[in-house]
Amino acid sequence: MTENGGVASVTNPSQTPGGAAQRQHILEVALTLMSQRGVDGTSMRDLASAAGLNVATLYHYFPSKRDLLIAVLDERGFLQEMVEAAAPAEGAPNSVGVLADMLDDMLRSMLEVDDFIRLMLGEVMRGEETALALGRELLSTTQGALERWLQDTQPELCAEGPGAAPMARMLRSMLIGAFFEHVAGVLEDDDPAIAFRRRAEEAAAVLLSVRGSTEKP
């Protein structure tokens, strides 16, 4: 690793791979650099230098820092996994197990991008605009996925209970809260996967108990 204009260069430009491999290389360097400097403290010029590229090449792959951040999530399959987790499951959708599985899948998807989410949480708390904008988009995407799942699998509950939107917000808050506890190191179990499963089952049981209370005799 050498110093290049004040930026730590992590690769030799002549050794930089091309195509898809180069895109992956940029994403890896970006996550490393942003973890050290923060999103706001990492300019596209800094990133290009650290990756051994010129700025024009970097912008060819990622037109903006927001595109870069979304690509990190997409590259790791996070966005697709969230969509798949919220797809209606076959079988008995009213069972606690089916809803718990969906919530558990979402939590595990977050765990797989743990380092990125930790980075984003820190940037959001500092008010970094790019991170805030992306955070809002992710919250909106999660809210929409949960609402669709509830409408597809719990139509009676959505019609007679509090409705899909508030129930989805409650579930979304549980997901975020459980992950915050993981980041803070205060989960009740040392293995976050076990704790996440327990939380998912608890949330599913509470939500479906509301269905029982709204059913007409």
C-alpha positions, 0 to 999 in steps of 0.5 A: 500500500502506498501513499498517492496524493494523500490517499492510500492506494490499495492497488496498482493501476496496471493490476486493476481488473476490467469489466465485472471484476473491476466493478467488484474491486471498486465496491470493495475499495469503496467500503474499506475507504468509507469505513475509515473516512465515512461517506461524506469524507470519501470523495469520488476522486479519493476513491478513484485514486485508492482504486488505481483508476482515473475519475472518468473510469470511476464515473463510468461504473458509478455516476454518483456516490448514491449509485455506489452505495446502492451497488454495494447492497445489490452486489451482496444480494441484499435488495433481492433477498429483501424482495424474496423474503417478502414474497408470499410463501406457499402453505398456510400464510396465517401460521406464526411460522410462515410470518416468522420465517419472512421476518427472520429472512429479512433480519438475516439479510441485514446480518449479511451486510452487517458492516455496510449497515453499521457504516450507514447508521453512523453516517445517518446519525451524523446527518450525512445527506447521501446516507440519509437519502439512501436510508429513506429509500431503504425504509420505504422499500421495506415498508412497501414489501411488508405492506404487500406481504400483509395484503397478500397473505392477511387480507382479513386482518388488513380489512378489519384490523389496523390496516396494512400500513401501521402493521408494516411500520410496527414490523419494520420497527421491530426489524430495525430495533433488533438490528440496533440491539445487535450493533449495540451488543445488547441482544439476549443471545450471543448468536444474533441469528438465534436472537433474531429468530426469537424476535421474529417468532414473538412479532409474528405471534403478537401480530397474528393474535390481533387477527384472532381478536378481530375475527367475528364469531 
